[in-house]
Amino acid sequence: MKKVKIALLGLGNVAKGVLSIIRENKEQIVKRSGYEVEIAKILVRDVKKDRGVEVPTEILTTSYEEILNDNEIKIVVEVMGGIEPAKEYIIKAMEAKKQIVTANKMLLATCGDEVFEKADEMGVSFQYEASVAGGIPIINGISQSLTANKINTLYGIINGTTNYILSKMELENLNFEDVLKEAQDKGYAEADPTSDIEGYDAQYKLVILSSLAFGTKIKPEHVYREGITKINSIDMEYASSFGMVIKLLAIAKEENGELELRVHPTMIPETHPLANVYDSFNAVFINGNAVGDMMFYGRGAGSLPTGSAVVSDIIWILRNNVEVENMQPVVKNNLWEMNIKDLKDIESRYYLRITVSDKPGVLGQITTIFGANKVSLKSVIQKGVKQEENIDVTLVLITHSTTEGLIMDSIERLYDLKTVKSIDNIIRIEDFR
């Protein structure tokens, strides 16, 4: 049986998952790839640190040069995360004619062009299935199975932490802060959860997915980003009363060579398949002009699901030729040039929750402002709460489809009204039409 040596850069949760899968599924990997996979080296910062996994000490190293200069190591698996030194290590490995597998979404979203071009230049394979949606085969699904299609729309629940939080808020009527703490206690959320709850993680992932889906170069700054910190349990209740749920949705749409790209909390119909994606699960819903609607669903994070994607990339390389000869390494993301639609021109329905003083004519003033900006209101709900001698009223407005620019102009004018105490939340509504 042929044997291939690989090296892991990092020994965190994903690397542990890779180790476990290679050990437990050894027979399946051999039969499906034609190779026995040997982990020859693992790059770590401290060889003496206890990581809760049994690894022969002789394969641990703090020297990347030791991996780089070993000609028997054919595949380098980067699972350390971050941009540097990961990018430097990947480029050096490519120059040494080693094949690359990575799970690094931040690197791909911010420096993807550079590493793709280097892979092309050196004629090596660069695989990154694990960078988005854990064990869900969405990268290969888009880059291989759906290549006969022109993709029209892509919607994704692609961050497990935020989906867990929003699911708990919806199903158990809990507030954001309590669920976030619970998620941190269970290890679903980091001690610093900013990347997840502010939408950065989903933004990076949408860059990767939409670059592939639409064959064009996309940067993180092209994707509008908004997190879930303003979502309140009362918003969940209102959404339910409208027959909707709230999800942090990554949205990419193409029309006439123009893309709209955004990540934000979104109200969606409770009958849509994405509405029933709960806990830390991920899902990507795609419409292609030939295949129609389809959804990829599964665990979006975790050592074994993400490790599964990493190992599948290793097997892909082994099946296609582990030696660097006549490789076709990188799926092109520069096939077309597309304009990125300005946020103000994006069309949607909107949910607005506003606190006002209950005085005669207030509702009329508000509806007049919207009417002057050509924003049509579908429904208005009013609730009042007694506070000493004053009555604060919560107004919930649902608009018909309009543009972001008209909504923001209306909001700006609402702030000029002395009776408007606060604009408590604005949530976009996606009808999937």
Buried (B, 14 or more C-beta within 10 A) or exposed (E): EEEBBBBBBBBBBBBBBBBBBBEEBEEEBBEEBBBBBEBBBBBBEEBEEEBEEEBEEEBBBEEBEBBBEBEEBBBBBBBBBEEEBBBEBBBBBBEBBBBBBBBBBBBBBBBBBEBBEBBBEBBBBBBBBBBBBBBBBBBBBBBEEBEEBEBBBBBBBBBBBBBBBBBBBBEEEBBBEBBBEBBBEEEBBEEEBEBBBBBBBBBBBBBBBBBBBBBBBBBBEBBBBBBBBBBBBBBBEBBBEBEBBBBBBBBBBBEEEEBBBBBBBBBBBBEBBBBEBBEBBBBBBBBBEEEEEBBBBBBBBBBBBBBBBBBBBBBBBBEBEBEBEEBEBBBEBEEEEBEBBEBEEBEBBBBBBBBBBBEEEBBEBBBEBBEEBEBEBEEEEEEEEEEEEEEBBBBBBBBEBBBBBBBBBBBEBBEEBEBBBEBBBBBBBBEBE
